[in-house]
């Protein structure tokens, strides 16, 4: 229930449910569940922070910005501490095993989640420089652990599932794009191009299996569109840092394929695809556009993008700004929730 309410954007209800769960599991001394609850409560603090920044409200669910930063730091510290203890115990009992790698991946996710939190809230953190330093250190730790899981997985017989690995890679990609936009790090600090290639390989591997779990809720074309959406966003985000016409051309090429070939287009993906075409048309001549005036083409693209944006916003009324902001904060896809 708590996770369901989270993804609907009902942050107050989700917080209270997880807070009650944490109290119960603490009383029962269920260490695994305590770690999960702390991780998810930390993510809730991140979503609350983003919602408050988006809407400008001073208090949300009874918390100020300062309280959310303080609580989020504690939740993630407790989640990571619990994960480190659990990983050490498994290592002592089993050594390198499938179980060990599963727990390592979980701990890696928690480091990534804390990095997202600290680097997002650093401006409101009592020690901004320390928050940034710890966030970047957490990113480095997560990257090393992710690589260790991949490198040792085949040897230990642990390959995971393509759907889980694909979602993990998309989460890492979205997270790094968020941090680049916030000015926290350069695109090459992680190696996003490698992440995109790994995600594409995982997706292609899933296509070889009929009725794969990755395609239960979304067809293969839809999953490919999610990846292309992220790739267009990456090309548009990084082109101002290292502007090249080839990046703009690649983004526009992917956008055209998506808009022309796909039967259905995810709303946000369509909006980003149209932006890629608008940016590309800016530097084109009438000859390159088959005699069409670039200004007219651009104006038409702006109209289409406005319609798409309008259609997306229709799921919320104009009076539901807080609900809209909460929903998008909970579904940003750049952190990992855990399940009991």
Secondary structure by P-SEA (a helix, b strand, c coil): caaaaaaacaaaaaaaaaaaaaaaaaaacaaaaaaaaaaaaaaaaaaaaaaaaaccccccccccaaaaaaaaaaaaaaaaaaaaaaaaaaaacccccaaaaaaaaaaaaaaaaaaaaaaaaccccccaaaaaaaaaaaaaaaaaaaaaaaaacccccccccaaaaaaaaaaaaaaaaaaaaacccccccccaaaaaaaaaaaaaaaaacccccccccccaaaaaaaaaaaaaaaaaaaccccccaaaaaaaaaaaaaaacccccccaaaaaaaaaaaaaaaccccccccccccaaaaaaaaaaaaaaaaaaaaccccccaaaaaaaaaaaacccbbbbcc
